[in-house]
Amino acid sequence: MRIINKRKIIIASAVLIILIGTLAFLNSLKGEFVVDDNNAIEKRATVKNLNRVPNIFATYAKRLLSRHASFYRPLVMMSFALNYEQSRLSVISYHLTNIILHVIVTLLIYRMVLLIFKDPLLAVSTCLLFVAHPVHCETVAYVSGRTDLLVGVFLLLSFILYLRFTQKANKLLFIMILFFYTAAFLSKENSLIFPALIALYHYAFRKKMNAPAFIIICLLTLAFAAMTLWNRGPVASQGGEGAVEHITTTAGTLRQRIPGIFSGLISYFRMLVFPLNLHLDYGQKRFPMFDPQVILGVLTLAALIFLAVRMRRKNRLVTFSIGWFLLNLAPSSNFIPVFSYIADHFLYLPSIGFFLIVSYGIKRLYTRKCCRLTAGLLLLAIVALCFALTVKQNRYWRYQVSFYERTLSYSPNSIVCLVNLGNIYSETGKEKEAITLFKRAFSLGFHGRRVYNGLGVAYDKLGNHPQAAAYYRKAIELDPNYTPSYNNLAAFNYRTGNKEEALELFKKILAIEPSSVQSYNSIGTIYKDMKRYDEAEANFKKAIELAPDYTVAYNSLANLYYQTERTQDAVKVYEEAVRLNPEYFQGYSSLGNIYYQSELFDKAIASYKKALARNPLYADAHYNLAIVLEKTGKKEEAIIEYRMALKSDANFIKAYNNLASLYYKSGKTREAIDILKTAIEKNPKNPQAYANLCFLYFQLDDYPEAVSYYEKAEKLGFRSRAFEEKIKPYRLKNRDGY
């Protein structure tokens, strides 16, 4: 009976943890990719091809050995590749994976606490506090926070298996421990703390250690540490390389960083107890050694260590919890430079120790009969408050622009936010605002490659091309391996007709990043312009080989075949593209275009309909389908498709003109006139619409209106001798007043 009750308690606890963890972060599913997500997912070729998963390990290892990578985290990239395989860039899938991983971590905490302390109430209260706390939003609601989630899963699995190993040693268990420990290291470097956690367990609970097993784990740790220290490189943020390159100049010496370590300890307790105003990028603040918060941090650390040692005999939970908190915090404490002296996600694993002590306090209160209700209500109130704050904090991570703007309100000197927000402003037509932000970064003493590249993009869009090119070259001068500036400079040269120079720049990108599918496609495009068709074909095919779902390359190759009158080859390319990516609606539409040009109208109609089944708002497919339907005498269906094209794109001028023409041919002249007037409302500078109205009013014998619309068309550059001859007499009448 007790066993049954125990199982029921465990199942009920697990369900409660899953429910609260899922609901707390449910609104994060709507979040966009922010900060490092673009570099880690959208712009990384290895993520976009599951067949290249082995290359993730090989590429990272190669970059590590050449000292071009700051971190070796291939399992994180592999998880993104699996997401991409399932849902491409649908961000919900990535956020959902993070939520699931967070819940798994919490369930593993439950298992760990249960194994060590044999107390279901202590375990579930610790987990409820952990799963709902808003300090974890940076880890869960931010896609690139997955590094901490994966290391949490694998490190906790390793530790739980080690606990089982201490009870009954066997080779299989030990192999599994080493396997999951390796997986933890391949997720994030703070897993190197594993031997210290093992030592903590034996110290706190006075357990006899299996020396040979511990030595093997330590030797493996030394090998992992050597890999990590081989190339610390520029300090990077948690999800991408070089996203906050400014830290290399602001982290300071160890002596300068030490006060911040002690000050940070107090900040962490504040985050856990009063989780308000949490945000990204607290920066690399420097504190004087006798700053009050630094002194308080020194005293707090000393008190915690003293308490952990003193309580070893009386209360092993306190010793273990304090040790867990401090040891897991150590890798991110800034002894070795990191991108910020504190960060919310640095608390992900350390916070387990804090919540364990809080839960122990609530449990002690609960053991008193008179205080059971109070203890229950206290736990409920804390979890409910954390839950509400987490839901609110998730909104902070939801949209890129509001995220950066809010972060800058907390950290006005955040270089990463100034640069990233500047880039977004450039992409959304706010080039002048972008330039202001980039120059603000300059005023803070930061003259990094990303600022120069961002200025180049902004000036390029404003039409100041010489200034743009100068900024691109400055970025390349600062970092000869910075491919975004090579790409932008190459694109600039291509647009200005300097194709040979553009070609050389794209080739330089390939020398730096041999897997750059965009560069292969661009080189192919230049060769096609030069009529070097064989070389163009080879480059397009190379891009497809590297990224089989890179639809741009398929489109380029098919266009090349069609241009060189290899129609059947073009059809095969598009058919292969839609086979590999059934959601590639542009491919179906392009197939329809080829079939239409080949007068295979039934196949054209079928292809356009397949495109629209995948994207009902694709205006071009509606328009092209309408043309084919009109061509085959299906006028009523054509009218419907023209209207659908206009519903999808209210400024589709060709659709207005064609629909008006079809109405006229169907004897619906007034409807045709209404359509053309709507077209003019959308685009008053459309001469063809005015000319067509002139023609229609002429057919209705409304000569003054016909003359009026022709003169408007004429002012916009329209000329037609036939029209002029027809309306000439009526123009004269208008001028003579009768």
N, C-alpha and C positions, 0 to 999 in steps of 0.2 A: 504493500500500500504506500509506504514511504517513497519507494522508487517511482511509483506512478505519479505521486504528488510532485516529486522532484522534477520529473520529466515535464509535467504540466507547467510548472513554474518556469522552467527553461524555455519551453515553447512560447508561453505567454510573454516572457521577457523579450525573446527574439522578435516576436510579432510587434510588440510595442516599440522596440528600437527601430525596426524597419519602417513602421508607420510614421513615427515622429521625424526620423531622418529624411524620409522621402518628402513629407509635407513641408518641412522647414525649408527645403531647397527647391521645391517644385517651381516657384516663380523664376528660378534661375534658368529654366529651360528656354526662356524667351531671349536670353542674352546674346549679344553679338560676339564675334571674335574681337578681343582687345589686346593691347600691348604686344606681347611676343607671339600671340596666336598666329598672326599673319606669317611671320618668319618660320614658325614651327610647323605650320600646316599648309596654308594657302600657297606659299612660295617654295615649298620643298618637294622636289621631284620624287625622291625616294618614298615619301608618304603616299604619293598618288598612284603607286603601282605595287600591289601586293606581291607580284612576282619578284620584285626587287628587295623584298625583306632581307635576304642574306646580304645585300649590298649595304643595308643600314649598318650592320655590324662592321663590314669591311671598310666602308667609307669613313665611318667614325674612327676606326682603328688607324686608318691611314692618316687622317687629319691629326689624330693625337700624336702619332709618331713624328709627323712633320711639324708638330707644335703649332698647328693652325686652329686647333679646337680647344676650348676652355674646359669642356666636360665630356665625359663618355657616358651617354645615357641612351643607348640604343633601344632598350625596352619601352621607353616613353615614346620614341618615334614609331616603334612597331605597333603600339596601341593606337596611335593616330592613323597609321596605315590601315589597320583593321576597321576603324571608324569610317575612313574614306572609302574603303571597299564596300561598306554597307550602305552609306548614305551620301557619298561625295562630300559636299561642303554644307550639308544641312546641319546647322549648328546644334540642333536639338539632340542629335545622336551623341555628340561629344559631351554635352552637359549631362545627359542622362547617364553616360558611362561614369562620369565623375561622381554623380550622386550614388550610383550603385557601389562604386569603390569605397566611398566614404562610409556607407552602411556596412560593407564587408569589414572595413577596418574596425568599426565600432563593435561588430559581432565578435571579432577576434580579441578585442579588449575584454569583452565579456568572458570569453573562454579563458583568457590569461588570468584575470582576477579570480575567476572561479577555481582554476587549478591551484593557484597559490594560496588563496584565503578561504576557500570552501564556503563562501558566503554569497548566496544568490542576491540578497538585498543590496549588499555592498556593490556587487558587480553591476546590477541593473541601474542603480542610482548613478554610479560613475559613468556608465555609458549614456544615460539620458542627458546628463550634463555635457558630456563630450559631443554627442551627435547633434545637439541643437545650438551649441554656442556660436555666436556671431563672429568670433575671432577666426573661425575656420572658413568664412566666406571667401577669403582670398585663395584658399586651397581648393574649394569645391566649386564656387561660382565662376572661377577663372579657369578656362580650359587648360592653360599651360601649368596650372597648379597641380596637374596630374602627377608631376614628379614626386611630390610629397605623399600623394595617395598611394602610388605604386610602392614606394619604399616602405610606407606604413604597412601595406598588405604583406610584403615579403619579409620584412624585418620581424613583424609580429609572428608570422608563421614560423620563422626560424627560431624565435625565442620560445614559442609554445612547444615546438618539437623538442627543443633542448630541455624544457621542463619535463617532458615525457622521457627523454633520454636519461635524465638523472634518476628517474624511478626504475627504468629498466633499459639498460644499455644494449643496443644491437646495431649491427652494421647498416641495415637499411635505414633506420632512423637517422643515423649519423650522416649517411649519404644525402638524405633529404634535407637535413640541416644545412649542409654545404651547398646544395643546389639552390635552396631558397635564399641563402645568404648571398650567393653569387648573383641571383636575380635582383636582390635588393641593391647590390652595388651597381648593377647595370641600369638601375633606375635613378639612383642618386648617391652621392659620395658620403652623406652623413650616416649611411649604413655602417661605415667603418667603426662606429661606436659599439658594434655588437659584442666584441670580447669584453669591453668594459661593463656592459649590461650583465653579461654572464658572471663576471667577477663580483658585481654588485649583488646579484642574487645569492651567491655563495657567502658573501660577507654578511648580508643582512639576515639570512636565515641559517647561518652556520652549517651549511651543507658541504659535505665532502666533495671535492672536485675531481673529475676524471682528467688527470694531468695530460696524458697523451692526446686525448681529444681536444683539450683546450690549446695545447701547443700547435696542433694542426690548424685550428681556427685562427690562431695568432699569426702563423706563417702565411696563411692565405690573406689575412688582413694586411700584412706587410707588403705582399705582392700587389694588392689593390691600392695601397697607399702610395707605392712607388709609381704606379700608373697615373695616379691623381696628381702627385707632386711633379711628375715629369714635365707637365705643362699646365701651370696655373693660368698663364697668359693674361689677357685683359679680363678683368672681373666681369662676368656676364650675369644677366638676370636669370631667373629660374627657368624660363621656357625657351629662350633663344640665344643666339650668339651675338654678342656685341650690342645688345639692345640698349645698354646703359654704359657705353664705353667711357663716359666721363669719370667713372669711379676710379679709374687707374690714376687719375691726377688728384683726386680728392680724398682717397682713403687715408692717406698719411702714413707715418711710420707707426710701428707697434707702440712706441711710447706715447704718441699722440692719440692712438685708438684706445688705450687701456682705460682712461676715465669714462669713455663712452660705453665700455663693456659693463661697468658697474652702474652707470646711469640707466643703461638699457634694462638691467635686471628689475629696477623699480618700475620702469615703463611697462614691462611685461606683466608685472603683478597688477598694475593699473588696468591693462587691457583685459585681463582675466576677470577682475572684480568689477570694474566699471567699463564695459566694452562699448564706449561711445566714441564718435569721431574717428573710427578706424578708417584707414586709407592706404593707398600704395605710396611707396617712395618717401620714407621718413628722412632720407638723405644720409650724408656722412657728417653729422654734427660733431663738433669738437668741444669738449668740456674742460674747463680748468680742473686740476686735481682736487681743489678744495671747494668745488661747487657743492652746495648742500645735497643735491640729489646723488652726486657721486659718493659723497661721504656716507649717505644713507644706504647706498648700494653696497659699499664695502662692509658696513656693519651688518646688513641683511645677509650677505653671502656668508660672512663669518658665523652669524647666528644659525643659519641653516646647516652649515657643516657641523658646528658644535652640537646642534640638536640631533642631527642624523647619527652622529657617533654616540652621543649620550643615551639616546633612546633605543640603541641596538638591543639591549637586554629587555627593556620594559615594553617597547612597542615596535616590533619589526616593520609594521606597516608604515610607520612614519619614516623610518630609516630608508626603506625601499622607495617610498614615494619621493622623498627629497632627492635621493640619489638618482632616480629615474629622471626627474625634472632637470637637474643640473647637468647630468651626463648627456642627455639628448639635446640640451641647449648649447652645449660646448662647441660643436662643429660650426654653429652659426653665430658664435659670440663675437666674431671679428678679431680673434687672435690671428687667424689667417684672413686677409681682406675679403669682405663680401660687399655686395652692391649697396647695402644700407645698414646702418648700425643696429637697427631693429627692423623687423617685418612681421606682419600678422602670421604669415605662413611658417615662420621659424618656430612658432609655438605648437605646431600640429601634433607632433609626438610628445614633446615635453609636457604639454598640458594634461596628459594622462595622469602624471604624478600629482598635479595640483587638484584635479577633480577627484582623485582617489582619497586625498586627505579631506576635502570638503565632504565627500560622501561618508567618510569615516565619522566626521563630526555629526552629521545628520543621523547616522546609524546609532551613535552613542546616545543622542537625544531620544531616539526612537525606543531604545532599550528601557527607558524609564516609562512605566505605565502611564503616569500622569501627563507625559509629554508626547505620546504616540501621535495623537491628532496634530499637534503642533509641528512635529517633525515631518509628517506627511504633507501638511499644508505648505510648510517651508520648501520642501523639495518641489512640490507642484508649482509654487509661485516662482521659484528660480527658473525651472524648466520653461514655464509659460513665458516669462520675461525674455529669456534667451531666445526662445522660439520667435517671439514677436520682433525682437531686434535683428534676428537673422533674416527674416522675411524682408524687413526694411533694408538691411545692408545688401541683400541680393540685388536690389534695384540700382545700387551704386555701380555694380559691375555690368549692368544690362546694356547700355548704349555707349558707344565709343566717345562721342563728342561730350555728352554730359559727364561721363566718367572722367575725362581729362580736365574738363573745366572745374569740376568739383575738387579733383585732386590738387589742382593749382590754387584753389582757394585755401587749402590746408598747407600746401608746400609750394609757394610762389616761385621758388628757385629750382623746381624739379626739371632737370634737363630732359629727361625721357618724356615727360608730359609736354613740355614746350615743343620738342621736336616732333613727336607723334601727332599732337594736335595740329601743328603747322602743316604736316603732310596731309592730314584729313582736310584741312581748310583748302589746300591746293587742289585736292581731288574734287572738292565740291564747289569750285568757282569763287572761293574767298581768298584769292591770291595775295591781296594786299594785307589782309589780316595774318596770313601765313608768314609773310615777310617780316611783319612786326614781331611775331613770336620768335622767328629764327634770329633776328637781330637782338632780341632780348637775351637769347642764349649767348650771343657774342658778348653782350654787356656783362654777363656773369663770368666771363673769362673762358668760356668753352668755345673752342674753334675746331670741332670734330668734323669728320667726313660726312656724317649724316646731316649736319646743319648746312654745309656747303652744297651737298646734293639737293637738299630740300629747297634752298634758295634758287638753285639752278632750275628746278622744276617750276617754281612759282614764276620766275622771270621768263622762262620759256613760254608758259601759258599766257603771260601778259604781252608776249610778242617781242620782248627784249632779248633776242637770240644771242647776240654777242656776249652780253652779261651772263646769260645762262651757261653758255659754253665755257666761259671763264671760271664759273663756280664749279662746274663738273670737273674741269681740269685740276682745280685746287683740291677737290676731294680725292682725286686719283693721286695727286702729288703726296697727300697726307698718307694714303694707303694704296699702294700700287695693286693690291689684291681686292679692292672694293668694287665688286662687279656692278652694283646698281648704277654707279656713275658712268662706268664704261657703257652700259646699256643705254642710258639716257643720252650720252654724247654720241653714240653710234646712231641712235634714232634721230637726233638733231642733224647729223651729217647726211643721213638718208633723205630727210625731208628737204634739205637745202641742196640736194643733187650731188653731194660729194659721196658717191656710192663706194668708191674704192677705199676711202678712209673709214666709212662705216663698216665695210667688210673686214678690214684689219682689226677694228675695235671688237667686233663680235668674235673674231678668232682669238683675241686676247682673253675674252671671257671664257672661252672653251679651254684655254690653257690653264686657267685658274679653277674653273668648275666644268670638268669634262662631261658632266651629266646635264648641262643646261639645255633643256629641250627648246626653250624659247630662242636661244642663240642659233641652234641648228635651223630652226624654222626661219629666222630672220636672214641667215646666210643663204638659205634656199631661195627666199624671196628676191634677194639681190641678184643671185645668179639667174633667176628667171627673167628679171628685168634686163639683164645683160645678154639674154638669149643663150645662156650657157645651160641648156636644159638638162643635160646629163648630170652635171654637178648639182643643179637645183634638186633634181629627183633624189639623188643620193642623200642630200642633207635632210629633205623632208622625211625620207624613209628612216634615217637615223633618229630623228626626233620621235617618230612613231615607235621605233624599236625600244627606245628608252622609256617612253611613256605611252603605252598602247591606248590610253583613254584621253590623250591630248588631242582634242578634236580640232584645234586650230591647224595642226599639221596635216590631218586628214583633208581638211578643207583646202589647204594650200596645194597639196599633192593632186587632189582631184581637179582643182582649177588649172594646174599645170597640164594635166592630161587633156582636159577639155580644150584649153588654148592651143595645144599642139595636135588637135583633132584625133585624140585617142579616147573617144567617147566611151567605149566599152570599159576601158581601164578606169576612167573616172567613176563610172557606175559601180565597178567592183570595189573601189576605195570607199565610197560612201556606204555601200552595203556592208563592208567589213566594219566600218565605224559604228553603224547602228547595231550591228551584231554584238560588238564588244560593249557598247553603251546604248542600250535600248531606249534611254531617255534623251538621246541626242536629237532633239527635234529639228535643229537646223540641218542635220544630215538628211532627214527625210524630205525637208523642204527643197534642199539643193538637188536631191534625186528627182523631185517633181519638176524642177526647172529643166534638167537635162532631158527628161522624158517629154516635156512640152516642146522643147526645141527639136526633138526627134519626131514630133507629131505622134507620140504614143500617149494619147490623151487619157485613156482609161488608167494607165499606170501612173500618169501625172496626178490625176485626181486621187487615186489611192494613196500615193505618197504624201500629198498635201494633207489628206485626212488623218494619216498616221502622225504627222507633225502636230496637227491641232489636237489630236487625242492626248498628246503629251504636254502641250502648252496651248490651251484654248484661247489665250490672249495674244498669240503670235500674229501680229497684224499682217506681216508680209505673206504668210501662208494663206490667210483669208483672202488677201488681195489677188495672189497668184491663182488660187483655186477659182476665184470669181472669173478671172480672165479665161481659164480653160472651160469653165461651165458656159460662159457666154459664147465662146468659140464653138462649142458643141451644141448650141441652140437651147441650152437650159437657162433661159433668161430669168425666171423667177428665183431659181436657186442662186444664180449669180448675184441678183439684187440682195439676197439675204447675206451672202458672203461679203459683198462690198460694205454693207451696213455693219457687219461684224468687225471688219477691218477698221472702220471708223469708230466703233465702240471701243476697240483696243487702243487706237491711236487717233485722237480727235483732230490731229493736225496733218493727217495723211492726205495731202493735196491731190495726188494722183487718183486716189480712191474716190474723192469727191467728183473729179472730172469724169472718170469712167462711169460712175453711178449716174451722173447727170446725163451722159451720152446714152446709156442704156435705157433710162426713163424716156428720153426723147424718141429713141427707136421703137419703144413700146407704146408710143402715142401719149405719153404722160408728160407733156411739155411743162405744165405748171409745177409738177413735182420736181422736174429737172431744174427749173429756175430756183425753187426753194433750196435745193441742195447746193447750188452754186453760190447762192447768197450766204449760206452757212459757211462755205469754204472761204469766202471773202472776209467774213467775221473772224475766222481763225487766222487768216493770212491776208491782210489788205494789200499786200504787194505781190499778189499772184496774177500776172497779166493774162494767163490762159483762161482763168475763171471769168474775168471781165470780157474777154473776146468771145467766150462761149455764150455768155449772157447776151451779148450783142447779137449773136446768131439766132438765139432762141426768140428774143423779142422781135427780130426781123421776121421770123416765121409767123409770129402772132400779129404782124402788121402794126406793131407798136414802135413806130420809127423813131420818135424822140428818145425813148428809152434805149433803143438799139444804138443810136448815135452817142448818147451819153456814156454808155458802157464801152463803146469802141474808143472814145477819146480818153477814157481812164486807162484802158489797156495800152493805148498809144503812149501815154505819159510814162508808163512802166517799161517801154521799149518794144512793145508788140507792133509788128508791121505785117500787113497782108494786102497785096494788091487786089485780090479778089474781093475782100471785104470792102476796101476803099471804093472800088467801082460800084458795088451794090449800094452803099450808103451815101455816096457823093451827092445825089440829088436832094436827099433829106437833110444833109448837113447844110446845104445852101438855103433850104427853106427855113431851117432853124435860125440861121444868121440873118435872114431877111425878115424874120418875125412872122411868117405865115406858114 
